[in-house]
Structures are given as C-alpha cells and as structure tokens.
Amino acid sequence: MPECPTAVIVAKPKRQSWALEEAWDLAVMAHPESRAEPSRFPGVILVYTPDGDSRRLSIMAARGERGFIQRIVPAEICIAGAEKNDVVNAVESIIGRKSALMGEGRLRLIVSVRGEGKRVVDKRAIEEIVASKNLRIDRNARVALAVESVDSLFVIALGITRSCGPSCLLVYLAG
C-alpha cells in the first residue's frame, strides 16, 4: 500500500526538475524533515511531511510565488488503494462537510486521474456527484474540488482557489 502524501504538485510542461526544487523548498518550509519526490508520471510530484499537515502546507504555499509549478493540491483526504466507492464516498463527504464554502452554488472541478486510477473512477463520475449536490461546475468559481490520482492513490481537496505564482493554482484549505 503506497504512503499518503501531504500534497500533489503538478509541474508546468517541461519544467519538472525546476518544479521539483520548488516543491522541495515548499516541503521544507512546512516541516524541516519533509521531502518531495517525483512520481512515475512526468510532472507529478508528491510531497511528504512527517506530520502530514496539509493545512499548514497550504498556508505556506499561499505565502510565496512559484514559477515552475502549475498546481498544488494539499491532501485533505488521501485514499491509498482506492476503490470506486471509497472515492465516491470521500467526494460526497467533503462536499457535505464544506457546503458553507459553496454559498453561490458554483464549483470549479479539477480532476486528474492517472494510471490505475482510471479503472477506479473517471471525471464523469465526479461530475455526476457534483450535479447530485445541486452544484454547478464553473471554471471561474472561487471554490474548487480537486481530485488527483497517482495510480490507486487518490488525493482529494476542497478549498478556495488562490494564486501561487504567475500561472500557479493552489487549492487553499481554509479554516
């Protein structure tokens, strides 16, 4: 069973080595004994902190600018060895717990399912869950639901979108 990361970071195209350095810097800022590792998927970096505090990592990411990172998704929920029901239940749960964030009824959806994760769930299944909660998917919404997978490891976060650089998006875990 794979270890759950504190965050998934996606590098800009052809910028993985620079993004890995930025991810290391961010990880160490969050906790001195942290590490950042490239996954087997190009441009996808996993950050591990000993305390697993994704909220703290989110706060640190909001404080600086990154030039080579495209997206930072803190692991609000992490499921290792996921099956479809696990992911569906986690998405429904996080939407239910954070319904106050979505006062306007709009939600930005960020779904990247890679490798073995494609056998578990696809973007359409996540869209159906969002629709069943009477939420409208809107690319410009300030609140985002992010579902990132690296094989059967799923990281899910729901938070406010914040800039973390010129073209870097952070799913900020608010309060």
mmCIF file of the C-alpha atoms, coordinates in Angstrom:
data_MODEL
# 
_entry.id   MODEL 
# 
loop_
_atom_site.group_PDB 
_atom_site.id 
_atom_site.type_symbol 
_atom_site.label_atom_id 
_atom_site.label_alt_id 
_atom_site.label_comp_id 
_atom_site.label_asym_id 
_atom_site.label_entity_id 
_atom_site.label_seq_id 
_atom_site.pdbx_PDB_ins_code 
_atom_site.Cartn_x 
_atom_site.Cartn_y 
_atom_site.Cartn_z 
_atom_site.occupancy 
_atom_site.B_iso_or_equiv 
_atom_site.pdbx_formal_charge 
_atom_site.auth_seq_id 
_atom_site.auth_comp_id 
_atom_site.auth_asym_id 
_atom_site.auth_atom_id 
_atom_site.pdbx_PDB_model_num 
ATOM 1   C CA . MET A 1 1   ? 0.000   0.000  0.000   1.00 0.00 ? 1   MET A CA 1 
ATOM 2   C CA . PRO A 1 2   ? 1.521   3.360  -1.015  1.00 0.00 ? 2   PRO A CA 1 
ATOM 3   C CA . GLU A 1 3   ? 2.213   6.076  1.555   1.00 0.00 ? 3   GLU A CA 1 
ATOM 4   C CA . CYS A 1 4   ? -0.199  9.018  1.547   1.00 0.00 ? 4   CYS A CA 1 
ATOM 5   C CA . PRO A 1 5   ? 1.405   12.314 0.539   1.00 0.00 ? 5   PRO A CA 1 
ATOM 6   C CA . THR A 1 6   ? 0.672   15.662 2.151   1.00 0.00 ? 6   THR A CA 1 
ATOM 7   C CA . ALA A 1 7   ? 0.184   17.224 -1.297  1.00 0.00 ? 7   ALA A CA 1 
ATOM 8   C CA . VAL A 1 8   ? 0.281   16.543 -5.015  1.00 0.00 ? 8   VAL A CA 1 
ATOM 9   C CA . ILE A 1 9   ? 2.109   19.125 -7.094  1.00 0.00 ? 9   ILE A CA 1 
ATOM 10  C CA . VAL A 1 10  ? 1.850   19.324 -10.877 1.00 0.00 ? 10  VAL A CA 1 
ATOM 11  C CA . ALA A 1 11  ? 4.713   20.966 -12.755 1.00 0.00 ? 11  ALA A CA 1 
ATOM 12  C CA . LYS A 1 12  ? 4.363   23.171 -15.772 1.00 0.00 ? 12  LYS A CA 1 
ATOM 13  C CA . PRO A 1 13  ? 5.120   21.301 -19.014 1.00 0.00 ? 13  PRO A CA 1 
ATOM 14  C CA . LYS A 1 14  ? 8.840   20.587 -19.450 1.00 0.00 ? 14  LYS A CA 1 
ATOM 15  C CA . ARG A 1 15  ? 9.659   22.153 -16.067 1.00 0.00 ? 15  ARG A CA 1 
ATOM 16  C CA . GLN A 1 16  ? 9.695   19.102 -13.793 1.00 0.00 ? 16  GLN A CA 1 
ATOM 17  C CA . SER A 1 17  ? 13.252  19.468 -12.447 1.00 0.00 ? 17  SER A CA 1 
ATOM 18  C CA . TRP A 1 18  ? 12.707  23.144 -11.555 1.00 0.00 ? 18  TRP A CA 1 
ATOM 19  C CA . ALA A 1 19  ? 9.286   22.382 -10.098 1.00 0.00 ? 19  ALA A CA 1 
ATOM 20  C CA . LEU A 1 20  ? 10.829  19.601 -8.012  1.00 0.00 ? 20  LEU A CA 1 
ATOM 21  C CA . GLU A 1 21  ? 13.227  22.155 -6.500  1.00 0.00 ? 21  GLU A CA 1 
ATOM 22  C CA . GLU A 1 22  ? 10.314  24.482 -5.723  1.00 0.00 ? 22  GLU A CA 1 
ATOM 23  C CA . ALA A 1 23  ? 8.385   21.562 -4.212  1.00 0.00 ? 23  ALA A CA 1 
ATOM 24  C CA . TRP A 1 24  ? 11.377  20.685 -2.001  1.00 0.00 ? 24  TRP A CA 1 
ATOM 25  C CA . ASP A 1 25  ? 11.592  24.301 -0.832  1.00 0.00 ? 25  ASP A CA 1 
ATOM 26  C CA . LEU A 1 26  ? 7.890   24.352 -0.015  1.00 0.00 ? 26  LEU A CA 1 
ATOM 27  C CA . ALA A 1 27  ? 8.055   20.996 1.767   1.00 0.00 ? 27  ALA A CA 1 
ATOM 28  C CA . VAL A 1 28  ? 10.983  22.037 3.938   1.00 0.00 ? 28  VAL A CA 1 
ATOM 29  C CA . MET A 1 29  ? 9.252   25.335 4.800   1.00 0.00 ? 29  MET A CA 1 
ATOM 30  C CA . ALA A 1 30  ? 6.262   23.336 6.043   1.00 0.00 ? 30  ALA A CA 1 
ATOM 31  C CA . HIS A 1 31  ? 8.449   20.953 8.072   1.00 0.00 ? 31  HIS A CA 1 
ATOM 32  C CA . PRO A 1 32  ? 12.267  20.590 8.113   1.00 0.00 ? 32  PRO A CA 1 
ATOM 33  C CA . GLU A 1 33  ? 12.134  16.796 7.731   1.00 0.00 ? 33  GLU A CA 1 
ATOM 34  C CA . SER A 1 34  ? 9.868   16.820 4.681   1.00 0.00 ? 34  SER A CA 1 
ATOM 35  C CA . ARG A 1 35  ? 10.618  15.527 1.220   1.00 0.00 ? 35  ARG A CA 1 
ATOM 36  C CA . ALA A 1 36  ? 9.364   15.911 -2.339  1.00 0.00 ? 36  ALA A CA 1 
ATOM 37  C CA . GLU A 1 37  ? 9.580   13.049 -4.821  1.00 0.00 ? 37  GLU A CA 1 
ATOM 38  C CA . PRO A 1 38  ? 8.717   12.736 -8.485  1.00 0.00 ? 38  PRO A CA 1 
ATOM 39  C CA . SER A 1 39  ? 6.054   10.144 -9.199  1.00 0.00 ? 39  SER A CA 1 
ATOM 40  C CA . ARG A 1 40  ? 6.251   7.775  -12.144 1.00 0.00 ? 40  ARG A CA 1 
ATOM 41  C CA . PHE A 1 41  ? 4.118   10.272 -14.095 1.00 0.00 ? 41  PHE A CA 1 
ATOM 42  C CA . PRO A 1 42  ? 6.008   13.139 -15.758 1.00 0.00 ? 42  PRO A CA 1 
ATOM 43  C CA . GLY A 1 43  ? 5.457   16.438 -13.982 1.00 0.00 ? 43  GLY A CA 1 
ATOM 44  C CA . VAL A 1 44  ? 3.665   14.944 -10.968 1.00 0.00 ? 44  VAL A CA 1 
ATOM 45  C CA . ILE A 1 45  ? 5.427   15.428 -7.635  1.00 0.00 ? 45  ILE A CA 1 
ATOM 46  C CA . LEU A 1 46  ? 4.409   14.036 -4.257  1.00 0.00 ? 46  LEU A CA 1 
ATOM 47  C CA . VAL A 1 47  ? 5.224   15.972 -1.088  1.00 0.00 ? 47  VAL A CA 1 
ATOM 48  C CA . TYR A 1 48  ? 5.536   14.143 2.228   1.00 0.00 ? 48  TYR A CA 1 
ATOM 49  C CA . THR A 1 49  ? 5.738   15.825 5.627   1.00 0.00 ? 49  THR A CA 1 
ATOM 50  C CA . PRO A 1 50  ? 6.239   13.830 8.840   1.00 0.00 ? 50  PRO A CA 1 
ATOM 51  C CA . ASP A 1 51  ? 3.188   15.388 10.468  1.00 0.00 ? 51  ASP A CA 1 
ATOM 52  C CA . GLY A 1 52  ? 1.009   15.094 7.331   1.00 0.00 ? 52  GLY A CA 1 
ATOM 53  C CA . ASP A 1 53  ? -0.362  18.597 7.989   1.00 0.00 ? 53  ASP A CA 1 
ATOM 54  C CA . SER A 1 54  ? -1.839  19.538 4.611   1.00 0.00 ? 54  SER A CA 1 
ATOM 55  C CA . ARG A 1 55  ? -3.431  22.694 6.041   1.00 0.00 ? 55  ARG A CA 1 
ATOM 56  C CA . ARG A 1 56  ? -0.016  24.033 7.130   1.00 0.00 ? 56  ARG A CA 1 
ATOM 57  C CA . LEU A 1 57  ? 1.453   23.190 3.720   1.00 0.00 ? 57  LEU A CA 1 
ATOM 58  C CA . SER A 1 58  ? -1.463  25.053 2.126   1.00 0.00 ? 58  SER A CA 1 
ATOM 59  C CA . ILE A 1 59  ? -0.715  28.147 4.238   1.00 0.00 ? 59  ILE A CA 1 
ATOM 60  C CA . MET A 1 60  ? 2.984   28.014 3.318   1.00 0.00 ? 60  MET A CA 1 
ATOM 61  C CA . ALA A 1 61  ? 2.159   27.635 -0.379  1.00 0.00 ? 61  ALA A CA 1 
ATOM 62  C CA . ALA A 1 62  ? -0.053  30.741 -0.259  1.00 0.00 ? 62  ALA A CA 1 
ATOM 63  C CA . ARG A 1 63  ? 2.820   32.820 1.127   1.00 0.00 ? 63  ARG A CA 1 
ATOM 64  C CA . GLY A 1 64  ? 5.144   32.582 -1.858  1.00 0.00 ? 64  GLY A CA 1 
ATOM 65  C CA . GLU A 1 65  ? 5.274   32.554 -5.616  1.00 0.00 ? 65  GLU A CA 1 
ATOM 66  C CA . ARG A 1 66  ? 6.266   29.565 -7.682  1.00 0.00 ? 66  ARG A CA 1 
ATOM 67  C CA . GLY A 1 67  ? 7.372   29.941 -11.284 1.00 0.00 ? 67  GLY A CA 1 
ATOM 68  C CA . PHE A 1 68  ? 7.552   26.296 -12.365 1.00 0.00 ? 68  PHE A CA 1 
ATOM 69  C CA . ILE A 1 69  ? 4.551   24.783 -10.585 1.00 0.00 ? 69  ILE A CA 1 
ATOM 70  C CA . GLN A 1 70  ? 1.167   24.685 -12.295 1.00 0.00 ? 70  GLN A CA 1 
ATOM 71  C CA . ARG A 1 71  ? -0.987  23.317 -9.436  1.00 0.00 ? 71  ARG A CA 1 
ATOM 72  C CA . ILE A 1 72  ? -0.741  22.493 -5.718  1.00 0.00 ? 72  ILE A CA 1 
ATOM 73  C CA . VAL A 1 73  ? -3.360  20.200 -4.208  1.00 0.00 ? 73  VAL A CA 1 
ATOM 74  C CA . PRO A 1 74  ? -2.983  19.584 -0.464  1.00 0.00 ? 74  PRO A CA 1 
ATOM 75  C CA . ALA A 1 75  ? -4.234  16.173 0.644   1.00 0.00 ? 75  ALA A CA 1 
ATOM 76  C CA . GLU A 1 76  ? -7.317  16.982 2.662   1.00 0.00 ? 76  GLU A CA 1 
ATOM 77  C CA . ILE A 1 77  ? -8.385  13.372 2.104   1.00 0.00 ? 77  ILE A CA 1 
ATOM 78  C CA . CYS A 1 78  ? -5.992  10.674 0.955   1.00 0.00 ? 78  CYS A CA 1 
ATOM 79  C CA . ILE A 1 79  ? -7.060  7.172  -0.020  1.00 0.00 ? 79  ILE A CA 1 
ATOM 80  C CA . ALA A 1 80  ? -4.389  4.572  -0.741  1.00 0.00 ? 80  ALA A CA 1 
ATOM 81  C CA . GLY A 1 81  ? -5.525  1.501  -2.666  1.00 0.00 ? 81  GLY A CA 1 
ATOM 82  C CA . ALA A 1 82  ? -8.795  3.221  -3.545  1.00 0.00 ? 82  ALA A CA 1 
ATOM 83  C CA . GLU A 1 83  ? -11.858 1.572  -4.998  1.00 0.00 ? 83  GLU A CA 1 
ATOM 84  C CA . LYS A 1 84  ? -14.734 3.441  -6.657  1.00 0.00 ? 84  LYS A CA 1 
ATOM 85  C CA . ASN A 1 85  ? -16.964 3.505  -3.556  1.00 0.00 ? 85  ASN A CA 1 
ATOM 86  C CA . ASP A 1 86  ? -14.091 4.914  -1.469  1.00 0.00 ? 86  ASP A CA 1 
ATOM 87  C CA . VAL A 1 87  ? -13.600 7.837  -3.845  1.00 0.00 ? 87  VAL A CA 1 
ATOM 88  C CA . VAL A 1 88  ? -17.331 8.488  -4.313  1.00 0.00 ? 88  VAL A CA 1 
ATOM 89  C CA . ASN A 1 89  ? -17.935 8.456  -0.541  1.00 0.00 ? 89  ASN A CA 1 
ATOM 90  C CA . ALA A 1 90  ? -14.951 10.750 0.092   1.00 0.00 ? 90  ALA A CA 1 
ATOM 91  C CA . VAL A 1 91  ? -16.114 13.283 -2.518  1.00 0.00 ? 91  VAL A CA 1 
ATOM 92  C CA . GLU A 1 92  ? -19.681 13.243 -1.165  1.00 0.00 ? 92  GLU A CA 1 
ATOM 93  C CA . SER A 1 93  ? -18.381 13.615 2.382   1.00 0.00 ? 93  SER A CA 1 
ATOM 94  C CA . ILE A 1 94  ? -16.095 16.556 1.656   1.00 0.00 ? 94  ILE A CA 1 
ATOM 95  C CA . ILE A 1 95  ? -18.833 18.399 -0.263  1.00 0.00 ? 95  ILE A CA 1 
ATOM 96  C CA . GLY A 1 96  ? -21.244 17.805 2.619   1.00 0.00 ? 96  GLY A CA 1 
ATOM 97  C CA . ARG A 1 97  ? -18.794 18.978 5.295   1.00 0.00 ? 97  ARG A CA 1 
ATOM 98  C CA . LYS A 1 98  ? -17.822 22.121 3.415   1.00 0.00 ? 98  LYS A CA 1 
ATOM 99  C CA . SER A 1 99  ? -21.174 23.127 1.946   1.00 0.00 ? 99  SER A CA 1 
ATOM 100 C CA . ALA A 1 100 ? -20.880 26.590 3.561   1.00 0.00 ? 100 ALA A CA 1 
ATOM 101 C CA . LEU A 1 101 ? -17.948 27.372 1.238   1.00 0.00 ? 101 LEU A CA 1 
ATOM 102 C CA . MET A 1 102 ? -20.183 26.937 -1.794  1.00 0.00 ? 102 MET A CA 1 
ATOM 103 C CA . GLY A 1 103 ? -22.769 29.587 -0.973  1.00 0.00 ? 103 GLY A CA 1 
ATOM 104 C CA . GLU A 1 104 ? -23.051 30.626 -4.607  1.00 0.00 ? 104 GLU A CA 1 
ATOM 105 C CA . GLY A 1 105 ? -23.692 27.035 -5.745  1.00 0.00 ? 105 GLY A CA 1 
ATOM 106 C CA . ARG A 1 106 ? -20.751 27.020 -8.133  1.00 0.00 ? 106 ARG A CA 1 
ATOM 107 C CA . LEU A 1 107 ? -17.701 24.807 -8.003  1.00 0.00 ? 107 LEU A CA 1 
ATOM 108 C CA . ARG A 1 108 ? -14.519 24.619 -10.044 1.00 0.00 ? 108 ARG A CA 1 
ATOM 109 C CA . LEU A 1 109 ? -13.676 20.997 -10.806 1.00 0.00 ? 109 LEU A CA 1 
ATOM 110 C CA . ILE A 1 110 ? -10.075 19.812 -11.178 1.00 0.00 ? 110 ILE A CA 1 
ATOM 111 C CA . VAL A 1 111 ? -9.815  16.091 -11.878 1.00 0.00 ? 111 VAL A CA 1 
ATOM 112 C CA . SER A 1 112 ? -6.638  14.319 -12.990 1.00 0.00 ? 112 SER A CA 1 
ATOM 113 C CA . VAL A 1 113 ? -6.872  10.542 -12.877 1.00 0.00 ? 113 VAL A CA 1 
ATOM 114 C CA . ARG A 1 114 ? -3.687  8.746  -13.876 1.00 0.00 ? 114 ARG A CA 1 
ATOM 115 C CA . GLY A 1 115 ? -2.606  5.154  -14.384 1.00 0.00 ? 115 GLY A CA 1 
ATOM 116 C CA . GLU A 1 116 ? -4.522  2.501  -12.438 1.00 0.00 ? 116 GLU A CA 1 
ATOM 117 C CA . GLY A 1 117 ? -6.800  5.217  -11.058 1.00 0.00 ? 117 GLY A CA 1 
ATOM 118 C CA . LYS A 1 118 ? -8.601  5.253  -14.408 1.00 0.00 ? 118 LYS A CA 1 
ATOM 119 C CA . ARG A 1 119 ? -10.026 1.839  -13.536 1.00 0.00 ? 119 ARG A CA 1 
ATOM 120 C CA . VAL A 1 120 ? -11.335 3.211  -10.247 1.00 0.00 ? 120 VAL A CA 1 
ATOM 121 C CA . VAL A 1 121 ? -13.169 6.398  -11.212 1.00 0.00 ? 121 VAL A CA 1 
ATOM 122 C CA . ASP A 1 122 ? -13.313 8.922  -14.038 1.00 0.00 ? 122 ASP A CA 1 
ATOM 123 C CA . LYS A 1 123 ? -14.129 12.614 -14.329 1.00 0.00 ? 123 LYS A CA 1 
ATOM 124 C CA . ARG A 1 124 ? -17.707 11.905 -15.364 1.00 0.00 ? 124 ARG A CA 1 
ATOM 125 C CA . ALA A 1 125 ? -18.409 10.074 -12.089 1.00 0.00 ? 125 ALA A CA 1 
ATOM 126 C CA . ILE A 1 126 ? -17.124 13.081 -10.111 1.00 0.00 ? 126 ILE A CA 1 
ATOM 127 C CA . GLU A 1 127 ? -19.226 15.445 -12.254 1.00 0.00 ? 127 GLU A CA 1 
ATOM 128 C CA . GLU A 1 128 ? -22.316 13.336 -11.500 1.00 0.00 ? 128 GLU A CA 1 
ATOM 129 C CA . ILE A 1 129 ? -21.674 13.606 -7.751  1.00 0.00 ? 129 ILE A CA 1 
ATOM 130 C CA . VAL A 1 130 ? -21.321 17.388 -8.023  1.00 0.00 ? 130 VAL A CA 1 
ATOM 131 C CA . ALA A 1 131 ? -24.555 17.616 -10.050 1.00 0.00 ? 131 ALA A CA 1 
ATOM 132 C CA . SER A 1 132 ? -26.396 15.434 -7.499  1.00 0.00 ? 132 SER A CA 1 
ATOM 133 C CA . LYS A 1 133 ? -25.494 18.027 -4.835  1.00 0.00 ? 133 LYS A CA 1 
ATOM 134 C CA . ASN A 1 134 ? -27.170 20.754 -6.955  1.00 0.00 ? 134 ASN A CA 1 
ATOM 135 C CA . LEU A 1 135 ? -23.851 22.464 -7.640  1.00 0.00 ? 135 LEU A CA 1 
ATOM 136 C CA . ARG A 1 136 ? -22.945 23.973 -10.983 1.00 0.00 ? 136 ARG A CA 1 
ATOM 137 C CA . ILE A 1 137 ? -19.487 23.355 -12.427 1.00 0.00 ? 137 ILE A CA 1 
ATOM 138 C CA . ASP A 1 138 ? -17.903 26.682 -13.325 1.00 0.00 ? 138 ASP A CA 1 
ATOM 139 C CA . ARG A 1 139 ? -14.260 27.161 -14.368 1.00 0.00 ? 139 ARG A CA 1 
ATOM 140 C CA . ASN A 1 140 ? -14.299 30.632 -12.818 1.00 0.00 ? 140 ASN A CA 1 
ATOM 141 C CA . ALA A 1 141 ? -15.701 29.643 -9.412  1.00 0.00 ? 141 ALA A CA 1 
ATOM 142 C CA . ARG A 1 142 ? -13.583 30.673 -6.440  1.00 0.00 ? 142 ARG A CA 1 
ATOM 143 C CA . VAL A 1 143 ? -14.100 27.313 -4.708  1.00 0.00 ? 143 VAL A CA 1 
ATOM 144 C CA . ALA A 1 144 ? -12.506 24.207 -6.225  1.00 0.00 ? 144 ALA A CA 1 
ATOM 145 C CA . LEU A 1 145 ? -12.872 20.486 -5.751  1.00 0.00 ? 145 LEU A CA 1 
ATOM 146 C CA . ALA A 1 146 ? -9.641  18.756 -6.761  1.00 0.00 ? 146 ALA A CA 1 
ATOM 147 C CA . VAL A 1 147 ? -9.280  15.013 -7.260  1.00 0.00 ? 147 VAL A CA 1 
ATOM 148 C CA . GLU A 1 148 ? -5.762  13.884 -8.149  1.00 0.00 ? 148 GLU A CA 1 
ATOM 149 C CA . SER A 1 149 ? -4.718  10.271 -8.560  1.00 0.00 ? 149 SER A CA 1 
ATOM 150 C CA . VAL A 1 150 ? -1.375  8.591  -8.912  1.00 0.00 ? 150 VAL A CA 1 
ATOM 151 C CA . ASP A 1 151 ? -2.381  5.048  -9.771  1.00 0.00 ? 151 ASP A CA 1 
ATOM 152 C CA . SER A 1 152 ? -4.658  3.822  -6.941  1.00 0.00 ? 152 SER A CA 1 
ATOM 153 C CA . LEU A 1 153 ? -3.639  6.659  -4.607  1.00 0.00 ? 153 LEU A CA 1 
ATOM 154 C CA . PHE A 1 154 ? -6.250  9.440  -4.552  1.00 0.00 ? 154 PHE A CA 1 
ATOM 155 C CA . VAL A 1 155 ? -5.813  12.911 -3.055  1.00 0.00 ? 155 VAL A CA 1 
ATOM 156 C CA . ILE A 1 156 ? -8.958  14.995 -2.633  1.00 0.00 ? 156 ILE A CA 1 
ATOM 157 C CA . ALA A 1 157 ? -9.260  18.620 -1.520  1.00 0.00 ? 157 ALA A CA 1 
ATOM 158 C CA . LEU A 1 158 ? -11.992 21.226 -1.484  1.00 0.00 ? 158 LEU A CA 1 
ATOM 159 C CA . GLY A 1 159 ? -10.917 24.808 -0.921  1.00 0.00 ? 159 GLY A CA 1 
ATOM 160 C CA . ILE A 1 160 ? -10.627 28.324 -2.184  1.00 0.00 ? 160 ILE A CA 1 
ATOM 161 C CA . THR A 1 161 ? -8.550  28.828 -5.322  1.00 0.00 ? 161 THR A CA 1 
ATOM 162 C CA . ARG A 1 162 ? -5.553  31.080 -4.759  1.00 0.00 ? 162 ARG A CA 1 
ATOM 163 C CA . SER A 1 163 ? -2.704  32.109 -6.955  1.00 0.00 ? 163 SER A CA 1 
ATOM 164 C CA . CYS A 1 164 ? 0.698   30.713 -6.011  1.00 0.00 ? 164 CYS A CA 1 
ATOM 165 C CA . GLY A 1 165 ? 2.583   32.291 -8.886  1.00 0.00 ? 165 GLY A CA 1 
ATOM 166 C CA . PRO A 1 166 ? 2.144   33.731 -12.382 1.00 0.00 ? 166 PRO A CA 1 
ATOM 167 C CA . SER A 1 167 ? 0.272   30.659 -13.606 1.00 0.00 ? 167 SER A CA 1 
ATOM 168 C CA . CYS A 1 168 ? 0.147   28.533 -10.457 1.00 0.00 ? 168 CYS A CA 1 
ATOM 169 C CA . LEU A 1 169 ? -3.123  27.491 -8.811  1.00 0.00 ? 169 LEU A CA 1 
ATOM 170 C CA . LEU A 1 170 ? -3.385  26.463 -5.153  1.00 0.00 ? 170 LEU A CA 1 
ATOM 171 C CA . VAL A 1 171 ? -6.414  24.767 -3.649  1.00 0.00 ? 171 VAL A CA 1 
ATOM 172 C CA . TYR A 1 172 ? -6.193  26.613 -0.344  1.00 0.00 ? 172 TYR A CA 1 
ATOM 173 C CA . LEU A 1 173 ? -7.600  24.732 2.632   1.00 0.00 ? 173 LEU A CA 1 
ATOM 174 C CA . ALA A 1 174 ? -9.479  27.416 4.527   1.00 0.00 ? 174 ALA A CA 1 
ATOM 175 C CA . GLY A 1 175 ? -10.158 27.128 8.262   1.00 0.00 ? 175 GLY A CA 1 
# 
